[in-house]
Amino acid sequence: TPPQNDLSQDDLQRWAGAWLHASALRAEPYDQRKPQEELHLEFASGKRVALGVLQRTPEFVLAHPDSKLQYLFTAEAGKRLLTPPGMNPASGQKAKSVGEK
């Protein structure tokens, strides 16, 4: 869940859109590695999906155990997907607004 500091509905829609339109470089059979962290997505329909982050570099690898697949993305795509709106992808800190010190 992203932090609730000054985020607009548009910010959240763009982030959700990034997930919706993410395109993997390739998909492979899930190699059963233990995830470094887990993500739990819940859709408006009530459906829940569990994903596992297997690695972040040199490629971002996301496992979907239920489908027995893992998806490989660029590391940059992984940063965009995992960084909530209003946060700096490099530091994980709140992004500064124009003119903010």
N, C-alpha and C positions, 0 to 999 in steps of 0.2 A: 504494500500500500504506500503510495507516495505521501510525502509530508503535505499538510494542508495549508502551507503558508502562501497566501496570495496566488493560488493557482486558479486559472479560469477553466471553465468547462472545455474551452478550445484546447488548452494545454493537455488535459486528460484525454480528449478525443484524439489528438495527434499521437499521443503515446500508445493508446489502444490501437490506432491505425497502423502504427509501426509494427506491432505484433501481428495484426491481421494480414498485413501485406509483406511480412518478412519472407524472404526467399532463400532457402538453404542452397549452398553450393552443391551439396549431394546428401543423399540419405543412405544409411548403411544398416545392416542388422545390429541390434543393440548388443554390445560386447560384454554386458553384465558388470562393468566397473561400478564401484560404489560412487554415487554422486558426491561432489564436494559440498553441494547445497541443494535444497529442494525448493521448487516453486509450485504453488497451488493456485490454479486459475479457476474462477467461478464465473459462469456466464449468466446472462439475464434469464435464460431458460432454467437455471438451477443446476445445469450440468457442471461437474467438477472434473478438472484434469490435473494430474500430478506430472510434473516434469523434473528432471534432474540435470543440474549443471555438472558435466563430466570434466570439462576443462575450459579455460578462458583464452589461453594462448598456446601455440601460435594460431590455432583456430578455436573458435567458440563451438563447443560440442554440447548439444542439448539432447538428453535422452527422454524418450516417451515409452516407458516400460510396458504400458498396456498394449501398445501396437508392436512392441518388440523391435523398435527402430530408434536410431540416433541420427540427429541432423547436424551437419557441419556448416557453420557460417564463418564469415571473416571475423576476426577479433573485434574490429570496429563495429560491426553489426551487433555483436554481443554486448558491447558497451552501451550502444543506443537502446537495446532492448531492456537491459538491466538497470539503466539509470532513469529514475523517476523524473518527471518534469520538475524544473526548478533546482535540480542538483547538477553539480559539475562532474562530468564523467571521469575526469582524471583523479579527483580527490575525494569524491563522495560527499563533498560539502555543498551547502546551498550556493547556487550560482549567484553572482553579483549582478545587480541591475546596472544599466548604463548610468554612469556618474556616481555609483555607490563605491565606497572605499572599504 
